[in-house]
Amino acid sequence: MQVSDAMSTEVRSCHPDEPLLEVAARLSASGGDCFVVVESAEAPALVGMLTLRDVARALSDDASPFEALEVENVMSRAVHACRADEPLWEAAEAMRAPGIRHLPVLGDDRHVVGVVSLTDLARAAVSSPRGGAVVLSPTAVCEILIAADERR
């Protein structure tokens, strides 16, 4: 199974120069827990990730007024990513080491085409295996979840 078989193509995104207050409201309303940060709508090249944790840290930081912050002030810049055509188990391994819950998926042009999440991995692990081959074990998904929780 490839990443493209499990990923979500509904990419929630924002731009680095957007006011954090507005993006935080959109993030909350979306029911998600992260946005992919892209250069622009016309050039959706990955530049970072914004998570609920990033927003919470910004709220608790007394250094700058929350209303004055832009996404680029709090987003994660060192972002791991994968390709749509790579095996799902490789994406799972890329998520395990740093303990991340969402991995942006890049197309041939290096633009964001999707996101694979820990939930997507869990769905793949419990779905019927293709041709009898185990794509991703439930144990592997649990290990990634533990790594993500230990990162907190």
C-alpha positions as a Markdown table, in Angstrom:
| # | Residue | x | y | z |
|---|---|---|---|---|
| 1 | Met | 0.0 | 0.0 | 0.0 |
| 2 | Gln | 1.3 | 3.4 | -0.9 |
| 3 | Val | 0.8 | 6.7 | 1.0 |
| 4 | Ser | -1.6 | 7.8 | -1.7 |
| 5 | Asp | -3.9 | 4.9 | -0.7 |
| 6 | Ala | -4.2 | 6.1 | 2.9 |
| 7 | Met | -3.7 | 9.9 | 2.9 |
| 8 | Ser | -6.3 | 12.6 | 3.0 |
| 9 | Thr | -6.4 | 14.9 | 0.0 |
| 10 | Glu | -8.3 | 17.5 | 2.0 |
| 11 | Val | -5.4 | 19.7 | 2.9 |
| 12 | Arg | -6.1 | 22.4 | 5.5 |
| 13 | Ser | -3.6 | 25.1 | 4.9 |
| 14 | Cys | -2.6 | 28.6 | 5.8 |
| 15 | His | 0.1 | 31.1 | 4.9 |
| 16 | Pro | 3.1 | 32.3 | 7.0 |
| 17 | Asp | 2.0 | 36.0 | 6.9 |
| 18 | Glu | -1.6 | 35.4 | 8.1 |
| 19 | Pro | -2.5 | 36.7 | 11.6 |
| 20 | Leu | -2.3 | 33.8 | 14.1 |
| 21 | Leu | -5.5 | 34.9 | 15.8 |
| 22 | Glu | -7.5 | 34.4 | 12.6 |
| 23 | Val | -5.8 | 31.1 | 11.7 |
| 24 | Ala | -6.3 | 29.8 | 15.2 |
| 25 | Ala | -10.0 | 30.5 | 14.9 |
| 26 | Arg | -10.1 | 28.6 | 11.6 |
| 27 | Leu | -8.2 | 25.8 | 13.0 |
| 28 | Ser | -10.6 | 25.5 | 15.9 |
| 29 | Ala | -13.6 | 25.7 | 13.6 |
| 30 | Ser | -12.2 | 23.0 | 11.3 |
| 31 | Gly | -12.1 | 20.4 | 14.0 |
| 32 | Gly | -8.6 | 19.5 | 13.1 |
| 33 | Asp | -5.4 | 19.9 | 15.0 |
| 34 | Cys | -3.0 | 21.1 | 12.4 |
| 35 | Phe | -2.6 | 23.2 | 9.3 |
| 36 | Val | 0.0 | 22.8 | 6.6 |
| 37 | Val | 1.7 | 26.1 | 6.0 |
| 38 | Val | 2.3 | 26.8 | 2.4 |
| 39 | Glu | 3.9 | 29.7 | 0.5 |
| 40 | Ser | 0.8 | 30.8 | -1.2 |
| 41 | Ala | -2.4 | 29.4 | -2.8 |
| 42 | Glu | -0.8 | 29.7 | -6.3 |
| 43 | Ala | 2.5 | 28.0 | -5.2 |
| 44 | Pro | 1.5 | 25.5 | -2.4 |
| 45 | Ala | 5.1 | 24.7 | -1.5 |
| 46 | Leu | 5.5 | 23.4 | 2.0 |
| 47 | Val | 7.1 | 25.9 | 4.4 |
| 48 | Gly | 6.0 | 24.6 | 7.8 |
| 49 | Met | 3.3 | 23.1 | 10.0 |
| 50 | Leu | 1.0 | 24.9 | 12.6 |
| 51 | Thr | -0.4 | 22.7 | 15.3 |
| 52 | Leu | -2.7 | 23.3 | 18.2 |
| 53 | Arg | 0.3 | 22.8 | 20.4 |
| 54 | Asp | 2.0 | 25.7 | 18.6 |
| 55 | Val | -1.0 | 27.9 | 19.2 |
| 56 | Ala | -1.2 | 26.9 | 22.9 |
| 57 | Arg | 2.5 | 27.8 | 23.3 |
| 58 | Ala | 2.0 | 31.2 | 21.7 |
| 59 | Leu | -1.0 | 31.9 | 24.0 |
| 60 | Ser | 1.0 | 31.0 | 27.1 |
| 61 | Asp | 4.1 | 33.1 | 26.0 |
| 62 | Asp | 4.2 | 36.5 | 27.6 |
| 63 | Ala | 6.9 | 37.8 | 25.2 |
| 64 | Ser | 4.5 | 38.9 | 22.5 |
| 65 | Pro | 0.8 | 39.8 | 22.4 |
| 66 | Phe | -1.1 | 37.0 | 20.7 |
| 67 | Glu | -2.9 | 39.5 | 18.5 |
| 68 | Ala | 0.3 | 40.8 | 17.1 |
| 69 | Leu | 1.6 | 37.3 | 16.0 |
| 70 | Glu | 1.6 | 35.9 | 12.5 |
| 71 | Val | 1.7 | 32.2 | 11.7 |
| 72 | Glu | 5.4 | 32.4 | 10.8 |
| 73 | Asn | 6.2 | 33.5 | 14.4 |
| 74 | Val | 5.1 | 30.2 | 15.9 |
| 75 | Met | 5.0 | 27.5 | 13.1 |
| 76 | Ser | 7.3 | 24.6 | 13.0 |
| 77 | Arg | 9.8 | 25.0 | 10.2 |
| 78 | Ala | 11.7 | 21.7 | 10.3 |
| 79 | Val | 8.9 | 19.6 | 8.8 |
| 80 | His | 9.2 | 16.0 | 7.8 |
| 81 | Ala | 7.3 | 15.1 | 4.6 |
| 82 | Cys | 6.8 | 12.1 | 2.4 |
| 83 | Arg | 5.8 | 11.4 | -1.2 |
| 84 | Ala | 2.5 | 10.1 | -2.4 |
| 85 | Asp | 4.1 | 7.2 | -4.3 |
| 86 | Glu | 6.2 | 5.8 | -1.4 |
| 87 | Pro | 5.2 | 2.8 | 0.6 |
| 88 | Leu | 3.0 | 3.6 | 3.6 |
| 89 | Trp | 5.3 | 1.8 | 6.0 |
| 90 | Glu | 8.1 | 4.2 | 5.1 |
| 91 | Ala | 5.8 | 7.2 | 6.0 |
| 92 | Ala | 5.0 | 5.4 | 9.3 |
| 93 | Glu | 8.7 | 5.1 | 10.0 |
| 94 | Ala | 9.2 | 8.8 | 9.2 |
| 95 | Met | 6.5 | 9.6 | 11.8 |
| 96 | Arg | 7.8 | 7.2 | 14.5 |
| 97 | Ala | 11.3 | 8.7 | 15.2 |
| 98 | Pro | 10.3 | 12.3 | 15.7 |
| 99 | Gly | 6.9 | 11.3 | 17.2 |
| 100 | Ile | 4.7 | 13.2 | 14.8 |
| 101 | Arg | 1.0 | 12.8 | 14.2 |
| 102 | His | 0.7 | 14.3 | 10.7 |
| 103 | Leu | 3.0 | 14.1 | 7.7 |
| 104 | Pro | 2.5 | 16.3 | 4.7 |
| 105 | Val | 2.5 | 14.5 | 1.4 |
| 106 | Leu | 4.3 | 16.1 | -1.5 |
| 107 | Gly | 3.6 | 15.6 | -5.2 |
| 108 | Asp | 6.2 | 15.5 | -8.0 |
| 109 | Asp | 6.4 | 19.3 | -8.1 |
| 110 | Arg | 7.1 | 19.4 | -4.3 |
| 111 | His | 3.7 | 21.0 | -3.6 |
| 112 | Val | 1.5 | 19.6 | -0.9 |
| 113 | Val | -1.1 | 17.1 | -2.3 |
| 114 | Gly | -2.3 | 15.6 | 1.0 |
| 115 | Val | -1.6 | 14.7 | 4.6 |
| 116 | Val | -1.2 | 11.2 | 6.2 |
| 117 | Ser | -2.1 | 11.1 | 9.8 |
| 118 | Leu | -1.8 | 8.7 | 12.7 |
| 119 | Thr | -5.5 | 8.0 | 12.2 |
| 120 | Asp | -4.9 | 7.1 | 8.5 |
| 121 | Leu | -2.2 | 4.7 | 9.6 |
| 122 | Ala | -4.6 | 3.1 | 12.1 |
| 123 | Arg | -7.3 | 2.7 | 9.4 |
| 124 | Ala | -4.7 | 1.0 | 7.1 |
| 125 | Ala | -3.6 | -1.3 | 9.9 |
| 126 | Val | -7.1 | -2.6 | 10.6 |
| 127 | Ser | -8.3 | -2.7 | 7.0 |
| 128 | Ser | -8.1 | -6.0 | 5.0 |
| 129 | Pro | -4.6 | -6.5 | 3.8 |
| 130 | Arg | -4.1 | -6.5 | 0.0 |
| 131 | Gly | -3.3 | -9.9 | -1.4 |
| 132 | Gly | -2.8 | -11.3 | 2.1 |
| 133 | Ala | 0.2 | -9.1 | 2.8 |
| 134 | Val | 0.2 | -7.1 | 6.1 |
| 135 | Val | 0.7 | -3.5 | 5.1 |
| 136 | Leu | 1.1 | -2.0 | 8.6 |
| 137 | Ser | 0.7 | -3.8 | 11.9 |
| 138 | Pro | -1.4 | -2.4 | 14.7 |
| 139 | Thr | 1.7 | -2.8 | 16.9 |
| 140 | Ala | 3.6 | -0.4 | 14.6 |
| 141 | Val | 0.7 | 2.2 | 14.8 |
| 142 | Cys | 0.7 | 1.9 | 18.6 |
| 143 | Glu | 4.5 | 2.5 | 18.7 |
| 144 | Ile | 4.1 | 5.7 | 16.7 |
| 145 | Leu | 1.3 | 6.9 | 19.0 |
| 146 | Ile | 3.5 | 6.3 | 22.0 |
| 147 | Ala | 6.3 | 8.2 | 20.4 |
| 148 | Ala | 4.0 | 11.1 | 19.7 |
| 149 | Asp | 2.7 | 11.2 | 23.2 |
| 150 | Glu | 6.2 | 11.0 | 24.7 |
| 151 | Arg | 7.2 | 14.0 | 22.6 |
| 152 | Arg | 4.7 | 16.2 | 24.6 |
